[in-house]
């Protein structure tokens, strides 16, 4: 795993969970909410009144932890709000256009605590069990998956590729000078650059850089025994979160056992805040649902009508991991959780399973897209994604995410191991489909078909990027071209027996139309279009047609006969497509999980059915219309 996590916590976190579900409910502290009660039980986002008097030590620590992870504070999360904490709170407030009082408001506390819990969940944060060194320390188990004894009297925990490591140490029978000697060794080590050091009588912290590695070392002595740890990670321009995590590890370090002076962790005030925020959100939604409908034919109304035409039944059984105001998280119903021992294969012999997240948009104009994605289980009901789930041994689970992005896009982000589909992309496809479907016998159904089939191809394209990254596959050409090819290969592999060859050809037909329409709007005089990592849309259009024709020239011969694909290119397409198909098979074969074995080329031959030739559309009909019984690329 390449530890280059660069999370944007100013937006909804990828692995968001609600504070109400993450923090156990406890007895309400009524005096703590005088300022909220005065607002009629509402959580006033503009309020700058402090909530600190109502927070216990654990809630203050959690808020400081959020400040650390967001880069506003580098001290200890000890629950004591000194000047450094105040400065961090004020900076956070300024960045969120609030009064910079330096005192936690209810909303500040809720957001900061949630940021901390999001990262705990994402990185699988928990205490080291049965520590050989006898110390207590918390660490990101989702990153440091490898564990073995070391020669320092402790253990080494590290990422699979060694990019980050945590070594615990125990030195018994130490005299009074040994801690000083250890400090001097670390602080003046030749070749190291020290960026911070703090020395007290019986403990010290030293941070810096040694070669191409950053490090954070902390040791403490009690009696004749020294215990401590050393955290080291690769120097990387995106290592800010690792530095913040190093502070959190230090905050969760108790060299001689837990400090129980503060009692068991509890979060009653934050739980109450979360309940109020949730109730307020539900009230807003209810008010929206009860509002009079707009009869003026506004675009968002017609978009909702379009989305309601989709089949909302779930073809692939799914289970919801969460369903709340922060969105919906799902997995396939039979998906097993990742093994707790760090292994990459579940007990059923499959690889780590996909996780699907649907986050509500900030702009209500995209609510229809969010609801449609949730209702149709968009990701899990794409046959090829369903087939890929658990098929390969990957170093971490792959996540699929819908969200508002601020741009028309779909992309794979390797830092988060997630395929993102933007609601703006769904909206753009919807508008294009509506324009293309004018004059059709059923324009709404045709629009939805256009959106659904293009999303299928787009998401398979982005899944190709994910596989190249997670499986470390070679890409000797332009990766964008390669994953276009892989998307076509996956579709033409016919993974869903309930779909005919004609159904797959139809998906590819509508995907190729998307490229063709985009190519017509591209300014080929723009040098940037030639410099882009993608081929020109016109090239992608013909490349896709070549794959379709080349893998089944007999059934798709009309692509050439009708002049869609030039004969000069078509002559080479069977060899080209066959080579691409074999190449992807060879690349992917070594990564199959034990549960699965690749099918031979002949496995599906008996299932292929010859179909009648394409029918011409009726007079006045839309050329995109299809009778569902014929191959749109047929002769």
N, C-alpha and C positions, 0 to 999 in steps of 0.2 A: 504494500500500500504506500503510495506516495503521499506523505503527510504534508499536503499543501492546502489545507482547509482554509478557505477565505470566505467566511460567512458574512452576509449582510444582515445584521441584526436590526437595522432600521426598517426592514420589511418583515413580512411574516416569515418566521424560521421554517425551514423545510420540514423538520421533524417536530412541528408544533404540537403541544398538548395543552389543554386548558389548565390553569392554575387550580381551578375547582376540583379537577379530577386528580391532579398530581399531589396536592396537599391534602392530607386527611382532615376531614371536618372535625371541629371541636366546638366547645361551648362558646357562645357569642359573648364578646366583651362589649356590653351596651355603652358604657361611658366613652369608649374609644371612638364612637361614631356620632358625636354631637354635631359636628359640622356637616355630616352626611344626612343625619336625621332632619336637620334644619332645611335641607333641600328636598324634603319629602321622600327620603329613602333613595335618592338618586346619587349616582357617582358623578360628581361634577368634574368634567375633564379640565375645566379652566380654573378649578380651585387650587390655591397655593397654600391652603391651611396644612399645617404639619400633622402627620399621623404618628410621629415617632414615639410619643408618650404611650401609645397603645401597643406598640410593637414589643415583643419579648426579644431576648438575646438571639434566638435562632432566626427570627424574622429579620432582624437587623443584619445578621451575618449573611443571610441569603440576598438581601438587597446589596450589600457590599460585594458579594460574589458576582452579581449582575454587573455592577460598575467595573469590576476587574475584567470580566469577559468582553465588555463593550469598549474597553480601552480607556476608561475614565479614571481609573484608580489602580495603583500598584502596591498598596500596602496590605496589611493583614486583614482578613475578614473575621475580626474579633468582636464585632458588635459595638465597638467604641467609635463614635463619630468624631474623630479629631479633625484638624484643619485640612488634611489631605482628603479625607472623606467629604468634607463640606465643599471643597473645591471641585471634586469629582461630580457631586450632585449638582452643583451650580452649572458646570459645563454641560452636563446631560440636559438640564432644564433649558439652557440657552439653545442647544441644538434642536430642541423640540418646541421652540417658540413659547416657552413658559417663563414666568417670573423666576429669575435666578436667585432664589432665597438661600440655597444651600441646605434647606430643610426638606425632608421627604414629604411629599404630598401623597394622598391615597393612590393617585394614578401612577406616580413615580414608583412607589413601593410595589404596586401590582406589576408594572412592566418590567422592572429590574429583576424581581423575583422570578417572573416567568422566563426571562432570558436565561437566568441561571439554570432553571429546571429544564429548559429546552436542550441546553448543552449537556446536562447530566444524562438526559434521556438519549440524546444522539450518540454520545461517546460511551454509553453504558458505564457510568461512573459508580464505583463502589469500592469498599474496603478490600485490601489484600487479605485473603483468607490464609490462616495457618502460616503466618510469616516466620520464616526460619530465623530471621534476625530478632524476633521477639517484639518488633515495633508495630505500631498501628499507622497505616498510611492509606489514603484514598487515591485512586488512579483511574485513568480512562481505559477500562478493559476492552472497549471496542477497538482501540488502537493498538494497545500492547497485548497482543494475542499469544505471544511466545513466552514461555516461562521455564527457567532452569536454574539450578544452583550455580553459584559462582564461588571464587576462591577468597571472597571478602567476608565470609561468614554469613552471607545472605543469598539473595536471588537476583537474577537479571530478567527483567520483563522488557520485551521489545517488539516493535512492529515486525511483520514478516520479512520486510526487505531491509531491516536494520536502520531505517531512517530516523528512528527515535527510540531511545532505550532508557530504562530506569533500573539502576543498580542499588539494592539495599546492602548495608554493611553492618557488621557487628565485630567490635574489637574488645574482647574480654581481657582482664588482667592488664589494664592500661594504667600507667602512672600519671602523675599530675602534669607532666610536661608533654605527654603524647598528643593532647588536643591542640596545644600550641604548635607542635611540630607538624601536625596534619594541616593546620591552617596555613603555616608558612609554605608548606609544599605546594598547596593549591594556589596560594596568592602570588607566589613568585616563580611558579613553574615556567621554565624557559620555553619560549614559543607561544605562551598564552598571553592574551590581552584581557585584563580584568576590567569589567565595567561596573561592578558594585561589590562592596564587601562590608560586612557588619560583624564585629567581634565583641562578644561579651565574655564574662568570666568562664562560663561553662558551655557556651554554644557559639556557633558562627554560621554565617551564610556567605558564600562566594559565588559570583556569577561572571561569566566572560566568554571568551572564544578561544578555542585551541584548534589550530589548523582550520579545517572547513566545518568544524562542529561548535555549536554553542553549548554551554553547560550551566547548570544550577546545582550547587552542592550545599548541603546543610547537614551539620553534625552536632551532637550534643553529648556531654559526658555527665554521668551520675555515678558517684563512687569510683570504682576502678573499671567501669565499662563505658565504651563509646559506641553510640549507635547513630546511623545517619543514612543518607542516600545521595546519589549523584544522578541527575537527569541530563541527558545529552541528546541533541538533535542536529540534523543537517542544517547548515546555513542556507537560508532560502529567503528570497525577497518577500514571500508570503508567510513568514513564520510568526507574525504578530500574535495569532491565536495560541501558538505553542508557548510563547512567552507568558501569555495570560494563564494558560493551563499550568505552567510551572509555578506560578504564584498560588493557584488553587491547590496544587499538590502540597506545597509548603503549609498552607492553611489547614490541611487535613493530616498533618504529620504529628504524631505523638510518639516520640522515641521509646518511652517507657510505659506505654499503655494509654488508654483514653483518659481524658480529663472529664470526670463526671460531675464537676462542681455546678454545672449549669443544668443538670438533669437531662431527661430524654428530650429529643427534638420535638417541638410542637409548633403549629402555625395557626392559631385560632383567629387572629386578626386578619391575616391574609386570606384565610378561608372565607371569612365574612365579606371581605372586599370582593372576592371572586364571585360570591353568590349575588351580591348587589349588582355587579357588572353584568352577570349573566341574565338576571331578571330584567335589567334595563334593556339589554339587547333584545330579549324576547318580547318585551313590551313594544319596542320599536318595530320589530317584524310584524307583530300582530296589528299595529296601527297601519302599517303599510298594506297588509292584506285586506284590511277593512276600508281602505281609502276608495273613493269612487273611481271607477275605471275611466280612462281617457278615450273618448269616442271619436277623437279627431284623426285617427289613423296614424298615430305616431310610430316611428320606426321600431321602437322597443316593443310595442304591442304586436306588430306583425312578426317580429323575431320570436316572441314567445309562442305565437301561434305556429310558427314553423317548427320550433323545437318539440311541440306537443305531437307532431305527426310521427316522431320517431318511436320505434318499438322500445318500450320501457321495461320489457321483461328481461330477466337476467338469464342469458344462455349458459354462462359459466357460473356455477355456484360460488358465491363469495361470502366472506365473513368480515364484518366491520370491526376494526380495532378501536376506532373512536368515531363519534358522530356528535358534534357540538357546534358552538358558534364559530370555532376556528376551522371548521371544515370536516371532511370525512376522510378516514384512512381505512383501506381495505387490503385484504389478501385473498387468495383463493381459499376455499373452504377447507381443503385438505392440506394447506401449507403448514409445515412444522417450523417451529422457531429455530433460530441459529443455535448450534450446540454451545453449551456453556464452557466447554473445554477448549474453545478456539478452533475446533475442526471446521472444515469447509464443506462437509457432507453431512446431511441429516440422516437420521436412523433409517429412513426409507430409501436411502441410496441416491437421493437427489442433491443437487447443488443448493446453495442459499437461495431463498425464495424472494420473488419480487414483492415490493410494497407499493401500493397505489395511494396517492394523496390528491385530494380535490380541495383547493382553498378558495373561499369566497372572494370575489373581486371587491376592490374599493369603490369602483364605479358601478352604480346600480344598472347601467345600460348593458352590462355583461352578465347580469344575474341569470338570464335565460341560458347562457352558455354553461355556466357553472351547474345549474340545475339539470340541464340535459346531460352533461358529462356524468353527474352522480346517478341520475335515474337509469341511464343505460349501462352503467358500469363500463365506461368507455374503454379503459385500458384492458381489463381482463377479458372483455368480449371481442377483442381483436384476435382471431384464431392463431396468427403467427406469434404474437406476444404470449398468448396462453400456452402455446407449444414450447416457447423458449424458457418459460418459468420452471426453473429447476433442472433444465437440460444440461447446463454446463457447470463446471467447478470454477467459481469466481472467488476472488479474494475478499469480497464484501457484497452485501445485497445490493441489487440495482433498484432504484426508486424511480417511479413515474409520477410526475407532478403536473397538475393544471393550476394556473394562477394568472393574475393580471400582471403584465410585464412592462407596459408603457410603450410597446412596439409590436409590430406584426412579426411573430417569430415562433420557431420551435427549435430547440437546441439541446445538446448533451453537455453537461457541466461535469468534467472529470474530478474537480475538486470536491464536489458533493456526491459524486456517483449517481447522478439523477438525470433523467430525460425530462425536460420541461416543455409543456405545450401551453402557449399563451392564449388567453381568451381572445386577444386581438386577432390571432390567426384564425380561430373558429369564426369570428365575426367577418373577417375578410373573405373567407371561403363562402360564407353564407351569402354575402352580397354578390360575389361573383356567380354563385349558383343561381341566385334569383335573376340576374341579368341574362344568363345563358338559357334559363328555363322559360323565358317569355314565349308564349305561343304554343307551349306543350299542352298535351291533354290533361296532365296533372302536374302543374308547375311546382306545387309544394312538395310532393313526393320526389320529384326529380331533383329539386334543390337539396333535400336531405340526403338523397343517394350520392349526389356530388360531394357534399360536405363529408359524409361518412367515409366514402372510398378514398378521397384525397387525404384525410387524416390517417387512414390506415397506411397508405404509402409513406406519408411524411414521418409517422412514428416508427415505421420499420427502418427508414433511412437513419433516424436518430439512434435507433437501437443498434444499427451497424456501427456507429461511432462508439457506442457504449461497449460493444463486444471487442472492438479493436483496442480500446483502452484497458478493459478489465482482464482480457485474455492475453494482452500484450502481443497482438497479432502484427505481423509486418505489413506495411502498406508502401509498396515500392513506387506507386504512382500517386496521383492526387487522391487524397482520402475521400473527398466529396464524390468523385466519380466512382470510387470503389464501393461506397455505401449505397449509392444509387443502384449499382449492379446487385449488391447483396439484397436490397429490398425486393428487386425483381425476382431474384433467385428464390427468396423465401416465399413470395407469392406463388410463383410457378411450381414450387415443390408440392403444392396442393395438400396442405396439412389437415384440412377440414374435409372429411368425407362427405359431409352434407352439402358441400358446394361443388358444382359442376365445373368443368373447364371453362364453360361459357361465363360462369359467375366471376371466375378469376380474370378472364379476359376483359370483362366489363370494368372491374376495379382498375386494371391497368389502362383501359381506354380513357376513363375519366381522369386518371392521374396524368396521362400524357396531354390531355386537353388543358390541364392547369399549366403545364410547361408551355404549351403552344400559346395560350392567352398571354402569359407573362412575357413571352418572347416578343410578342407584337407590341408591347408597351415599353420594351427596353430600348434605350437610346444607344445604339451601337457606335455612335460617334464619341461616347463617353469613355475615355481611357480607363476609368475605374472599373467599368464593366469587364474589360479584358484582364485587368489585374486582380480581379476577385478570385478567391480560392475555389469558387464554384465555376463550372463551365457555364457558358452562356445558356440561357434557358432554351434557345433553339437547338443547341447541341445536346442538351439533356433530353429534349423531346425526341430527337432522332436516335440517340443512344438507347433510350428506353424502347422505342419501336424495334430497334435492332435486336435487343434481348428477347422481346416478345416473339418476333418472327423467327429468330435463330433457334430458339429452344423448341419451337413447334411450327416449322414452315408449312407443313401440310394443312394444318387447321387455320393458320393465320396468314395464308397466302395473299389475301385481299389487301394486306398492308402494302404490298408491292404492286399488285395489279391495279389498285386504285390510285397509285401515285403518291401515297403517303410517305413511303420510304424509297429513295432512289435505288434503282436496280444495281448501280455500281457499288453502293454500300451493302445492299442486301446480299450480294453474292458472297461476301465474306462473313455475314452474320452467323450462319450455323456453326462454323468453326470458332468464331469469336465467342459466341454465347456458350458453346460447349466447354471451351477452355476456361472461361470465367466460372462456370458451374463446378467444374472439377477442381479448380484452384481453391474456391471457397470450401469445398468439401474437405480437401486435404488440410487446410488451415484450421478448420473447426474440429476435425476428428479427434485430435489428441486431448481435447478439453471436455469431452462428454463425461457426464457424471456416471457412476457405476450402474445406476438404474437403467440407463438408456444405451442403445447401440444404434449407429447410423443405419438407415435403410438403404438397400441397394437400389440402383437405378430402375430395377424391374419391379420393385415392390408395388408401385402404384399403377403399373402398366395395365393390369387387368381391370382396374377401376375406372379407366378413362373411357368415356363414351363419345362416339361420333354423333355430332349434332347436325341439324339442317343448316343450310346457308342462311346468312343474314337476310332479313327481310327489309325492303326499302320502306322508309317511313311514309305514312299516308300523306296525301296532299295537304299542305298547310300545317303539317305536324312539325315538331321540333326534331332536328337531325340527331339530337342526343337521345331521343326516346328509344326504348329497347323492349322487345317482346318477351324477354327473360327466357326464351327457349332457343335462341340462336347466338352464335358467336359474333360479337360486334366486329371482329377482325376476320370473319370467315370469307370464303371465296364467293 
